[in-house]
Amino acid sequence: MKIGFSKGGLTFNSKKFHPLNMGIKGYEIESNEAINSVDAVELLEALSSIKTKKATKLDKIKGLKEAMDKMNS
């Protein structure tokens, strides 16, 4: 997976990341709703807190909530 940063936002494998259009384990969510500009570094910081081995389920939920709050602000 190739992650990129630009003025237009975050990209994965050279495709613009749209947080409302994502798939997990074969299930996908799609939306045509416009999204707010998100600082990619802040979003990655929120998501990186979830990745640690010591993170509990509550920590993971808080990390996802923080990431969603950053996308919706």
C-alpha positions, 0 to 999 in steps of 0.5 A, a space after each residue: 500500500 502506498 500512502 501519499 500526502 498532497 494539498 488535495 488530501 490523503 491518497 492510498 495507492 494514488 487514489 484520493 481517500 474518501 472516508 465515506 467510501 471504504 470497504 472492510 472484509 467485503 462490505 463497502 460503504 459509498 457516499 457522494 456527499 462532499 467531505 471537509 478538507 482534513 489534515 492528513 497528518 492529524 488523521 494518521 496520528 489518530 489512526 496510528 494510536 489504534 495500531 499498537 499492540 497494547 491498545 484495548 478495545 476502548 482505546 481503538 474505539 476512542 481512536 476511531 472516534 477521534 479520527 471521525 471527529 477530525 473528518 467531520 469538523 
